[in-house]
Amino acid sequence: MDSTRADAAQDPSLDLDALIDDPESRVIVCCGSGGVGKTTTAAALALRAAERGRQTVVLTIDPARRLAQALGLRELGNHPRQVIVDGFEPKGELWAMMLDMRRTFDDMVRVHAGPERADQLLQNPFYQTISTSFSGTQEYMAMEKLGQLAASGDWDLIIVDTPPSRSALDFLDAPTRLSSALDGRMIKLLTGPAKAGGWGLRKVVTAGVSLFAKAVSTIIGGQLLADASAFMQAFDSMFGGFRERARKTAELLRSSGTSFLVVAAPEPDALREAAYFVERLSDESMPLAGLVANRTHPVLASLSAGEALAAADALEKGETSAPLATAVLRLHADRVALNERENRLLARFTRGHPEVPLVRVPALPSDVHDLEGLRDIGSRLAKVS
């Protein structure tokens, strides 16, 4: 066995079919840095789970229409839509949705604030600012939607495609980060002006600007502070529910029915972030299923790079010209070199995290654009030829 195949054989194996078939498995969270294939991985797993009998819903954060098109749908909305396509007859069901951050926040306000107070909140300029640009809002709303899907009981498997971010910690921190930014101290500060009259507002303007500047970059002047004060007074009554849902979602993420799947490309930066995420999940006692090494380049022939280059050189020097064969041999040599590089990077990850199961998913020659492409990815994830 050559070195590239030996390295691959030593990978601790990740059995994704066992994960999606387990009736105790209720939530799978696909996470990792941007551009590594999380959305496609989540969709392919959801498709495979539905075809194997699970009532499955996939929640994507990716605003691109590629997922909808691959699922045979014109578009995805903020509520789950069943995938019904000619020729697609899964044993279970497949539903899909794309997170609309603003609509999720609006829906949350309508449900928990009551009709009159909800209208107050939704029309408030401060609310309109934080519902679209407050740090952590997208991640929190993804968590809010996950909590709603889990609470409905309509599906026995929820697969989540997490928001792309520079820090893998954003999604994990979202429930506490956003609620902490709107904690009791800020409520007291912002509800003070209405209770204390004009002097209270002037006091907030002078003493509170630095606090607000850290939390909301767009706060300018006393009018927005007044808007913020009105918002927090209306929000105060539903604040307890806000934090309680954050707590429940955090508990869901730590439950035995949840599994985190870290997706990474076989590149140094992506694997460094994957390693950081794996360590954080361990520190937070969150259940890690394993690592998907996506878009790898396995070598399918036993010919070494040196042998391929020697054969190419011999053909070029020979009497009979064979340009196509020469080009194929040189391409094979490049492929072997790329495979060896990826093996070294993945071996380094495995040495640092020997307890983490791993599955390698070979790169496809083109982008996934239909159910058959997703089905192919699912087979590769499950290591089925």
Order of alpha helices (4+ residues) and beta strands (2+ residues): alpha-alpha-beta-alpha-beta-alpha-beta-beta-alpha-alpha-alpha-alpha-beta-alpha-alpha-alpha-alpha-alpha-beta-alpha-beta-alpha-alpha-beta-alpha
